[in-house]
Amino acid sequence: MSEIERHEYDVVVIGAGGAGLRAAIEAHALGAKTAIVCKSLLGKAHTVMAEGGIAAALGNVWPEDNWQVHFRDTMRGGKLLNNWRMAQLHAQEAPDRVLELEEWGALFDRTKDGLILQRDFGGHRYARLAHVGDRTGLEMIRTLQNTAVAKDIDVFMECTLRHLLTDGERVSGAIGYWRQSGKLITFSAKAVVLATGGVGKAWRVTSNSWEYTGDGIAMAIEAGADLIDMEMTQFHPTGMVWPPSVRGLLVTEGVRGDGGTLRNKSGERFMFRYIPEFFRADTADTEKEADAWYEDKRNNRRTPDLLPRDEVARAINSEVKAGRGTEHGGVFLDIATRRPAEYIRRRLPSMYHQFKELADVDITKQQMEIGPTLHYIMGGIRVDPDTEATTVPGLYAAGEVAAGMHGANRLGGNSLSDLLVFGRRAGEAAAAYSKRAGAPKIDEAQLAAFGQGLEAPFQKGGDENPYAIHSELQDTMQELVGIIRRRDELEEALVRLERLRARAARARVTGSRVYNPGWHLALDLDNLIGVSEAVTRSALVREESRGGHTREDFPKTDPEWGTKNVVIRKRDGHLVLATEPIAKVPAELRALLGDDKPTGEAATGTKTPVAAGDD
Amino acid sequence: MTDVQVWVWRGDASGGDFMPYKVAADEGMVVLDVVHRIQAENAPDLAVRWNCKAGKCGSCSAEINGHPKLMCMTRMNEFPAGEHITISPVKTFPVVKDLVTDVSFNYEKAKTIPPFKPKPKDSDGKRRMYQEDIDRVQEFHKCIECFLCQDVCHVIRDHDENKQSFSGPRFFVRLAALEMHPLDTNERIDLIRAKHGLGFCNITKCCTEVCPEDIHITDNAIIPLKERVVSAHYDPIAWALRRMRGKKDEFVPPEPKPPSA
């Protein structure tokens, strides 16, 4: 191994999206010597792409909104698989976290009374999302970035951390490389906070950027942490589908929140055929009532266009499979019919811009063509709900990389609030741990082995193109571990993943170590393939359909499975899967959720869709 | 399927040249798609920054036929068939490799901006601001930090020596956002003149023209800031008051820090 640059911190935060920045701000405020390490330039993390808003029961638009209703919506949206304590903390603390952003300079759109305006989103009973047009994530990340810079927190940009170091059971730091110079770098840390996001780049059609390679999940399981709910992946119903170069690009749920309607190729508003029993009481069942809801939300039920994302994505998938999709394999999303051009441009400026520039579509006049896109993973690292501590001492996780909060399906807007609520808690707990823990010992042999592994692709003289392997991985996950899954396809996926893993070990790297994306991708492939395997194995184990996991061979939601998490650990280099009971919701919170359970049959698109989940 | 040919600048700080690449064309393709295809098929070590591929993150700034643009928002069909298309790194910042430049100048300047400092809350503990009062600041908050305005600004594009005393349009937008924020109470005007070099700008509007977010940088940020500097600094009463208060606004540079890149 070549010479290695060394640093020492109390708390190292990996990732500089909303969760990482919020965690670092908290840890720093509590006196911990804190570093932020991120793969991209500061301010470019995935949070910047969030569009529609931050869910928080501020009650500015609907005074009757409160944390209890937000808790209920989150749990029901997650098909009751959520960690109830996380859902409770999230609902209780989200308003404070949003108001705190305002104290740090964020400027949300306003109500007539000068308070923070809130917009409608899928699965939220009340208009609840604080927002800035359709660029809420930009406002949030810039506010947090400026705050972190003002507090003089050390930032290591374009620096990829690839392995956690361990000292016995506990975490002791991390090792990786500078993207610019290609030189190795290591951190000794009393505590590490993982805030690295998800793994969307394992799929072909995704709204995620190159950064989403599952780094944190892979690092955590390697260091001994538990993963849960890895089968729970979210396909956002509305990604762009045409032209090919933009396929998967996110179209905010705010389009539907602000009046957009889904139609199939014959113009039918098909969502009325896909209202599941679980949401029937809250959902308009006629076009007349749905239309009336936009004007009078108090006396009408919500349009089924705003059902939770899993329901809408499956419905679109079924329509397309039944031959009722558009020319390019999507459905139509139309806001021009209901809203005037000026309103659309003001409320959805970046959607207007995106379609106009990239698809030659004027959304103030024309329909958008949209379809499902892999957007988020509800599963991830198992954490303690109050402290975000993983099962490895000194290791914390917050944001998308952590699991539990969203159960089987995340509601739109609940991610940005998740980042803030649990980012702060993780930073607080990591700082506290760093105060009571002694300095960790760096295992030099472990460090050297990891370092040699990072440099190995240059020395191996491989014969496989890493870009080609990545592309085949994306096809594999898209075709075999997509919205609708079944045993034989999942098993086939495992076979293909094994082959890809063998090929990835022979990845060919050329050129120097300076800013070499081919080398970076060759190293990322391990994480992508490893986490894909975890998703696929979990999906095989859960023999039911719930939220983001739909099995064609087990289309029903099974109450028995509603009491279990699929847990994954790595033991002796292999993934070991188990099911473990989820924490029981205490009686006083249980009462908020209603008596009914998610039941029924998921629309898998293999038969003519009837009112799905109607039984 | 037809092919597209582009000339990509390959090299590093020691020099480089445009190299021709030919790849298959797709409908709706943007320049960044072409660069990705070149990476995948011809040049796996071709260095390029990108993230969102949707004009929201400001990572993929480059010069396309010499024009500062986001690669993800530049469609290939903008160019007439057969046009010689070049892609080169932004010129204002030192090249690291290929299309990637060292933009740390911007992150260092960001550290010198006095932060947001809000006034007390309303008596009921709430914050009230009206949409019409924040519209102009929200325009500035649209900035995606692509630094194309910095690239095109002739004060620093051809004059490295000005970088010390000039922060560039991106930071005038940032300073204007803070100065016009309805809740902010911090003082920056003297600093804007003395340390950020607002006076260097002679309002040629090059920055406004290249802004992918259509922020009216010159008209809405720079000119109003210039007016504030003039009235604060050259107004005799303000001048006298400042003298009476002593050198309160004097700029203190932050302590130099280790490697925060």
Interface residues (C-beta under 8 A of the other chain):
Chain A: E5 H7 S40 L41 L42 G43 K44 A45 H46 V48 M49 L99 E102 E103 W104 G105 L107 D109 R110 D113 G114 L115 V132 G133 R135 G137 L138 E139 R142 N146 T147 V149 A150 D152 D154 V155 F156 M157 E158 C159 Q180 S209 W210 E211 W242 P243 P244 S245 V246 L249 L250 S350 H353 Q354 E357 L358 A359 N465 P466 Y467 A468 S471 R508 V509 T510 G511 S512 V514 Y515 N516 P517 G518 W519 L521
Chain B: D12 D26 E27 G28 M29 V30 D33 Q39 A40 E41 P44 D45 L46 A47 V48 R49 W50 N51 C52 K53 A54 G55 K56 C57 G58 S59 M73 R75 V96 K97 D98 V100 D102 V103 Y107 A110 K111 P115 F116 P118 K126 R127 R128 M129 Y130 Q131 I134 V137 Q138 H141 K142 C143 I144 E145 L178 H181 L183 D184 P254 K257 P258 P259 S260 A261
